[in-house]
Amino acid sequence: MQHHCLTCKTETKHRHLHDTAHGISRTHMAGSERFQCRVCERTTFAHSGGAEAFPFCLDGQAQRTIAA
């Protein structure tokens, strides 16, 4: 799935990344889920501007609040 990058203004695939909890494989560090543009490397976290365009599954859409 491709997404629009707010920085480089292109439609591109983004890397879906997250950190592991204390380096333990198959775990997730809360708040670390992010999407990174493959062109300009802009990083979008679940609680940041522009996040509504991405399908966050680990940090959750329902838990997200975006400051105005």
N, C-alpha and C positions, 0 to 999 in steps of 0.2 A: 504494500500500500504506500502511495506517495502522499507527501504533505507539503504545504506551501511554507517556505522559510521566510520569516519576517525580515531577516537581515539581507540575504542575497536575492530575495524575490524570485526564487525558482521553485518549481515543483520537483521534488526529489525524494528518494528513499532516505529515511532517517535511521540511524542506529538506535536500537532500543537497549538501553544500558541500565544497570543497577549494581550497587556494591554488595558484597556478601557480608554477613554478620561475622565479624572477627575472623575473616578468612575461611570460614567453614563453607564448603561447597553446598550447593542447593539450598542456600538460605538467602535472605534479603534484609539489607540494612534499611530500616524505615527512613523515608525521606530522601533516599538516594536514587529512586527511579527517575530516568531522564531520557529524552530523545535528543540525538545529536545529528545535525545536518551533515550529510556526506560531502557537500560542496564547500561550505564556509566554516563548519564545525560549531555553529551556534548551538548552545545547549539550552533545552527547555525542561525545567523541573515541573512537577505536578502543581506546585503552589506558586507558579510564576505567570507573568503575562504571556498570552498566546497559548497557554496550556490546554485550553478547551478544544483545540484542534487535534489533540493526540489521544489515543486510547490507553490511558494509564490503567493498568490492571493490578499492580502491586500496592501502590500508594492510594489507589482508589479514586474514582470520580466523585463518589458521594461524600468523601471526607475532605475534599478539596475546597478551599476558600481562596478566592483571588482578590487581593486588595485593589481597590479602585485608584 
